[in-house]
Amino acid sequence: MTAEQERGYAFDNALAEQRERLRTLETINDAGTIEQLEARGVERGWRCLEVGAGGGSIAAWLSDRVAPDGTVVATDLDTTVLRDLSRPNLELRVHDVLEDDLPEGEFDLVHMRLLLAWLTDPPTALERLMAALAPGGWLVAEELDFASAVPDPRMDAESFALFARIVDAHNAALAEQHGFDPAYGRRVAGDLADAGLSDVGCAGRASMWRGGEPGGAIWRLTIAQLREPMIATGLVDAGDLDAAMRLCADPRLSSLSPVMMAAWGRRPLR
């Protein structure tokens, strides 16, 4: 295991609750991701790279979109969940974006979602991924920013205060113990521009997350896996986490989601 793996991603894809978390993230995010990919013109025959492919839903969508003569390479540090996928034009690959080589100038599209904020060196990753693009090819990166993850002021005061502490403890645990940047969403477009991509643009999307719905489920499944790291921050205790888990299934919970910032740019033709 590399140092990046040891300090990085906080969730274990072998766990049933992480599989459920990945599927729920897909439920929430796939429609917006597909809209961004369609806007970049993805079509039959394209050669695509899906980096940090997670549960694999976008890799599957890309494979179907570019078939029969296009191809998709889907990579991750842990391909446990990806192994459920099967498409004739899909290759699965264990790959560390900061360490392992990629073919030069190969792909018409490189896409990643919820990857860069976990890395110790996002600019180096972007440099390597840009080099894998064919001239004129698109890179699309989607990253969360937790600045918007705040409770609905209509919640009762006790639940409002609890949820605010939970978000703070979540962000602190991931930043301090796993090197995750909870504010990376606001950086991603600038990092694409700094990497030398042209035609850079960005757009954000957010929604209200409620208890008993997919948004509440994401918080519940996340808290369940981060229980000890969150307690270690000193911002919450075991009782807080137990109450938060109950609140995630309760319609009283209403919060603004983290904003998903989608950024895109092209490798210059020269």
RAURFEN-V472001 format. One record per residue. N is the residue number from 1. D_LAST is the distance of its C-alpha to the last C-alpha in Angstrom with 1 decimal. Layout:
BEGIN
n->[N,N]
d_last->[D_LAST,D_LAST]
END
This chain:
BEGIN
n->[1,2,3,4,5,6,7,8,9,10,11,12,13,14,15,16,17,18,19,20,21,22,23,24,25,26,27,28,29,30,31,32,33,34,35,36,37,38,39,40,41,42,43,44,45,46,47,48,49,50,51,52,53,54,55,56,57,58,59,60,61,62,63,64,65,66,67,68,69,70,71,72,73,74,75,76,77,78,79,80,81,82,83,84,85,86,87,88,89,90,91,92,93,94,95,96,97,98,99,100,101,102,103,104,105,106,107,108,109,110,111,112,113,114,115,116,117,118,119,120,121,122,123,124,125,126,127,128,129,130,131,132,133,134,135,136,137,138,139,140,141,142,143,144,145,146,147,148,149,150,151,152,153,154,155,156,157,158,159,160,161,162,163,164,165,166,167,168,169,170,171,172,173,174,175,176,177,178,179,180,181,182,183,184,185,186,187,188,189,190,191,192,193,194,195,196,197,198,199,200,201,202,203,204,205,206,207,208,209,210,211,212,213,214,215,216,217,218,219,220,221,222,223,224,225,226,227,228,229,230,231,232,233,234,235,236,237,238,239,240,241,242,243,244,245,246,247,248,249,250,251,252,253,254,255,256,257,258,259,260,261,262,263,264,265,266,267,268,269,270]
d_last->[37.4,34.7,35.3,32.7,34.8,38.0,37.1,34.7,35.4,39.0,39.9,41.2,39.9,43.1,45.3,46.5,46.0,42.3,41.9,43.5,41.4,38.2,39.6,40.6,37.2,35.8,38.5,37.5,33.7,32.7,33.1,30.8,28.1,28.4,28.1,24.8,23.4,24.8,23.1,19.7,20.7,21.6,23.4,24.8,22.7,20.2,19.7,20.6,21.2,24.0,24.4,27.9,29.2,32.8,35.1,32.7,33.2,29.5,28.7,31.5,30.4,26.8,28.5,30.7,28.0,25.6,28.6,29.7,26.6,24.2,24.5,24.8,24.9,27.0,27.4,29.9,31.9,35.0,34.9,38.6,38.1,35.2,37.5,39.3,36.3,36.2,33.8,33.2,29.4,29.4,29.0,30.4,29.4,30.8,27.9,27.5,24.0,24.7,26.1,25.2,22.2,19.9,18.0,14.4,11.9,15.2,15.7,15.2,17.1,18.2,21.4,23.9,27.1,29.3,27.5,25.8,29.0,30.8,28.5,29.3,25.6,23.4,20.5,20.4,20.7,17.8,15.6,16.8,16.5,12.9,12.2,14.3,12.3,10.5,7.1,8.8,11.8,14.3,16.1,19.6,22.0,25.6,27.9,31.5,32.9,36.6,37.3,38.5,40.7,44.0,47.3,48.8,51.3,53.8,54.3,57.5,57.3,57.8,55.1,52.7,53.3,53.0,49.7,48.2,49.4,47.9,44.4,44.7,45.9,43.2,40.5,42.2,42.8,39.3,37.9,40.6,41.0,37.7,35.0,34.0,32.7,34.6,32.6,29.1,28.5,28.3,25.6,23.2,21.1,20.8,19.8,16.9,15.8,16.5,14.4,11.2,11.1,10.9,13.8,16.2,19.8,23.0,26.5,29.6,32.6,36.1,39.5,43.1,44.1,47.7,50.2,50.9,47.5,44.2,43.3,46.6,46.1,42.8,44.6,47.6,45.6,43.5,46.7,48.4,45.9,45.6,49.3,50.0,46.8,47.6,51.2,50.1,48.4,51.9,50.8,52.5,55.3,56.2,58.2,55.3,53.1,55.9,56.3,52.6,52.5,55.4,53.7,50.6,52.8,54.7,53.8,54.6,51.2,48.7,45.6,42.2,39.6,36.7,33.8,31.0,27.7,24.9,21.4,18.1,14.4,11.2,8.4,5.3,3.8,0.0]
END
